Amino acid sequence: MSSGARGAHLDEVYPTLPFKPVKGRGVWLEDEHGRKVLDFYGGHAVAALGYGHPRLSEAICRQAETLHFQSNVLPLAVRDEAAEKLAAFAPSGLDRVFFVNSGAEANENALRLALTVTGRSKIVAVEHGFHGRTAAAGAATWGAKKWYGFPRTPFDVVFVPRNDVAAMHAAVDDKTAAVIVEPVQGLAGAFDLATDFLRAARQACDRNDALLILDEVQSGIGRLGAPFGADLYRVQPDILTTAKGVAGGFPCGAVLMTPTIASQLSPGQLGTTFGGGPLACAAVVATIETIEQERLIDNVRELSALIRETCVVGPVHGVQGQGFLLGLKTTPPAAKVRDALLERNILVGTSTDPHVVRLLPPLILERQHVELLASALEEIGNAAL
């Protein structure tokens, strides 16, 4: 992968691509030379409404002019409104919301909640899953040993193979605090877990009085063609985490939980300085209202089907995932396909699977954009890669 030009003082822990945007509009990014690139990656699924959406931009600017920050020491009407909107958008029963800053922080708190309310010390996770780079979230992440950095994990972790129903039932026992699982494994290449596997996790938790945590940091907020994966797969979690697109690009995450779990918490057991800030909360309200009023979930379903129909061409031999969390399965290395697409002014991502290109486009994507991707893939073919 080629590296783009960066400032001299940035710690170079991220490999970058040779395109440096300075502005965006809709689903297009533009650099200082006027080159426009079609964004099929959305900044890891963050730019749910694309760039410069008037409703989102106006909400953030209006809130900034009124009250740009206040901590959780003081109640805020905009925070109450954001929690109400998010709880109404989420699966029924998840009526209590704790706002944080990121997906890793959401998962960190979800795991701590599960350990606290159950009094147990074991977490069951799924092979190839990714939950974040903090201490608890990293401990539940498959393959984290190579970067984990902490001398020990804060709890016992058992990983079960993907879609192995018997292994899930065997792993969950009376020592298990929670099972944590992504309905669609994002970093693993948009690998969609089987419905019976997710329901087995629910059944195993019920049988052993453990909690089910659905990590919907990447899969939530309409991205799968449903409000959340819990809705798509009809699996009810005890705790659900979300981030990425929840505020349309403004840093925000949230932990949603049942009232039963919330009732077991006392003041001071959860805390955050920036979580639930007024700018983030205004952005959450605007994002959810836009998704609902512009019927963007219907758009995701329609165009996801179009991608499956038209983009299995050239280097692509199959598609996995759901909605706008898709993995294009490639015959040549995915990185080569990504680079060839960027040369044709289309930005996509890769994954931990070396033969899967990830698509995480804004929910406002249009049919013409899918047609551009299909044409570019057909033009690339296989020979040159």
Buried (B, 14 or more C-beta within 10 A) or exposed (E): EEEEEEEEEEEEEEEBBEBBBEEBEBBBBBBEEEEEBBBBBBBBBBBBBBBEBEBBBEBBEEBEEEBEEBEBEEEBEBBEBBBEBBBEBBBEBBBBBBBBBBBBBBBBBBBBBBBBBBEBEBBBBBBBBBBBBBBBBBBBBBBBEEEBEEEEBBBBBBBBEBBBBEBBBEBBBEEBBBBBBBBBBBBBBBBBBEBEBBBBBBBBBEEBEBBBBBBBBBBBBBBBBBBBBBBBBEBBBBBBBBBBBBBBBBBBBBBBBBEEBBEEBEEEEBEBEBBBBBBBBBBBBBBBBBBBEBEBBEBBBEBBEBBBEBBBBBBBEEBBBBBBBBBBBBEBBBBBBBBBBBEBBBBBBBBBBEBBBBBBBBBBBEEEBBEBBBBBBBEBEEEEB
